[in-house]
Amino acid sequence: MAQDYYELLGVSRDAGPDDIKKAYRRLARQLHPDVNDAPDASDRFKEVTTAYEVLSDPQKRSVYDRGGNPLGGAGHGFGQGFSFDDIMDAFFGQATGGRGRGPRSRTQRGQDALLRLTIDLAEAAFGVTHELKVDTAVVCSTCQGSGAHAGSQPVTCGTCHGNGDVQHVQRSLLGDIRTSRPCPACQGYGTIIPDPCPECGGDGRVRSRRSISVTIPAGVDQGTRIQLSGEGEVGPGGGPPGDLYVEIDVNRHAVYARKGDQLLCQVTLPMTAAALGTHLDLPTLESDLPDHEGPDTVDVEVPPATQSGDVITVRGQGVPRLRGAGRGDLRVQVVVETPHHLDDEQRELLHQLAELRDEQRPEARLGSSHKSVFGRIRDALR
């Protein structure tokens, strides 16, 4: 025997199938003509491929170990035809097409589904339960997912004989190369449904509208997605369903805006109230809920000498935290309003005030070191 296949692959004579396959993968990556331009690379690649063809086949290996011709007189190289899938397996660890050889199952997992739900700010903050109408694929009740008409069943494909793949042989410089492709007659399933279910047409599922209950946890925000496992599309062949994702869209509120777990609002006060200080009763966000129990307003103390743009913080009156305990804060921005119309008495009183404060002709601050209104608002929100 001119060549020692064990020596070509660099394995011992008692090497197991995994060791032989691992050795071939290593050499095939090194010697394949597409990656190795050495003059003898092609011949050496043929030699190690022939060695692998023999040693990976228990019957051929037994003949070879007894000193016989394992290739049956077919010569060296690729012998009676070496599968291109084996070459791809050596390089990438899998057969061509990205899946294992053999028929694929008709039963597959269904796709995930996405549904958008619009809720109010108070519902997003404190949680709510909604009934949703969902239009998805469900298991066909007529055939129970089999896809076959009652009393019938799938039969073995006559083209691929149940393998799911068909072989194509192509001549090349390296010899006969076989490639496997999904059978065009059965689409790779290995079986054909001769009498499909009249309800689902052989798919094993139909479209249906159903109602489900979804609980929105407290603290969700715009764009939050709620995952409902197993509530998505049923798969082909009555396969397990995917998941349903409910994406939250929050309506704008008439009074409050939201930033994280904080509630923001703006109030306009007359100049006198801002100067002297006052108390405000603001509606609580939870008062929007129909089953709300508790106070409907929150007291906000405006201290004397409040300036336009100042922000007053009320602790624990914001939005409940989605992942964590407690609530954020309520931030109230004050806008001081200068009176538009003054009668004679009011004008005289303001003149007297200006005189008492020596402000008849005040000097304007240019480039004051004091922060602007926008700067104070920005710092307060931080």
Sequence and secondary structure as in RCSB ss.txt:
>XXXX:A:sequence
MAQDYYELLGVSRDAGPDDIKKAYRRLARQLHPDVNDAPDASDRFKEVTTAYEVLSDPQKRSVYDRGGNPLGGAG
HGFGQGFSFDDIMDAFFGQATGGRGRGPRSRTQRGQDALLRLTIDLAEAAFGVTHELKVDTAVVCSTCQGSGAHA
GSQPVTCGTCHGNGDVQHVQRSLLGDIRTSRPCPACQGYGTIIPDPCPECGGDGRVRSRRSISVTIPAGVDQGTR
IQLSGEGEVGPGGGPPGDLYVEIDVNRHAVYARKGDQLLCQVTLPMTAAALGTHLDLPTLESDLPDHEGPDTVDV
EVPPATQSGDVITVRGQGVPRLRGAGRGDLRVQVVVETPHHLDDEQRELLHQLAELRDEQRPEARLGSSHKSVFG
RIRDALR
>XXXX:A:secstr
    HHHHHT  TT  HHHHHHHHHHHHHHH TTT   TTHHHHHHHHHHHHHHHTSHHHHHHHHTTS TTTT  
STTTT EEHHHHHHHHHSS TTSS SS   S      EEEEEEE HHHHHH EEEEEEEEEEEE TTTTTS B T
T   EE TTTTTSSEEEEEEEETTEEEEEEEE TTTTTSSEE SSB TTTTTSSEEEEEEEEEEEE TT  TT E
EEETT S  BGGGB    EEEEEEE   SS EEETTEEEEEEEEEHHHHHH EEEEEE GGGGSTT  S SEEEE
EE TT  TT EEEETT S B TTSSSB  EEEEEEEE  S   HHHHHHHHHHHHHTT SS    SS SS  HHH
HHHHHH 
